[in-house]
Amino acid sequence: MRRYASHWLYVPGQGYLKNQVVEVEGGCLLRFFPLEGELANTEWLPGLLRVEEGGQVFHYHPFDFMAGQPVAGTRRRRLP
């Protein structure tokens, strides 16, 4: 299990959630919760984490939060 924190998390049906932590195993979401302080063994990823089909989690950086979409040069990476 790996843990990541980010400025924003997008979860289908819930929308954008600010300052969240995700726990991922095998590229799939186990759970998420609000970031309330520094957590050991948590990697900070700027930008957006997005839960997609099948519970896969992707990191988008950079990301335009005002427009709610990626910008030129945005990289999309599946979390391990």
C-alpha atoms as one frame of an Amber mdcrd trajectory, in Angstrom:
protein
   0.000   0.000   0.000   1.227   3.496  -0.880  -0.113   6.805   0.371  -0.256
  10.087  -1.585  -1.549  13.546  -0.691  -2.513  16.339  -3.077  -4.129  19.755
  -3.290  -7.178  18.253  -5.007  -8.809  14.877  -5.516 -11.567  14.280  -8.055
 -13.942  11.428  -7.208 -16.821  10.661  -9.612 -20.143  11.378  -7.926 -18.491
  13.541  -5.251 -16.608  16.112  -7.314 -13.454  17.961  -6.289 -12.253  17.480
  -2.718  -9.531  19.735  -1.304  -6.386  18.493   0.490  -6.955  14.761   0.419
  -4.911  11.630   1.036  -5.369   8.487  -1.055  -4.196   5.007  -0.239  -3.435
   3.006  -3.373  -2.462  -0.601  -3.948  -1.765  -2.067  -7.366  -2.828   1.224
  -8.939  -6.318   1.047  -7.409  -7.882   3.165  -4.701  -8.253   1.549  -1.288
  -9.584   4.629   0.522  -9.291   8.409   0.756  -9.591  10.883   3.609  -8.900
  14.565   4.402  -5.308  15.611   5.026  -5.291  16.928   8.582  -1.569  17.009
   9.262   1.737  15.546   8.205   1.608  11.763   7.781   4.628   9.469   7.764
   5.328   7.642   4.490   3.071   9.946   2.463   4.258  11.377  -0.848   3.006
  14.880  -1.692   1.945  15.306  -5.330   1.049  18.830  -6.483  -1.898  19.224
  -8.819  -4.807  16.798  -9.073  -5.376  13.159  -8.215  -8.291  11.642 -10.100
 -10.129   8.394  -9.471 -11.071   6.871 -12.817 -12.782   3.757 -14.147 -12.149
   0.639 -12.079 -10.847   2.668  -9.143  -7.548   3.482 -10.846  -5.885   6.655
  -9.575  -4.035   9.087 -11.838  -1.919  12.151 -11.093  -2.402  15.224 -13.330
   0.208  17.984 -13.152  -0.009  20.851 -13.874  -3.781  21.311 -13.783  -5.953
  24.433 -14.287  -8.348  24.464 -11.331 -10.171  27.579 -12.519 -11.104  25.900
 -15.822 -11.366  22.436 -14.278  -9.230  20.838 -16.958  -5.660  19.951 -17.905
  -3.479  22.589 -19.559  -0.881  22.364 -22.309   1.944  20.226 -20.991  -0.126
  18.421 -18.365   1.241  14.993 -17.616  -1.052  12.104 -16.649   0.537   9.295
 -14.653  -1.102   6.245 -13.106  -0.126   5.781  -9.487   1.511   2.427  -8.666
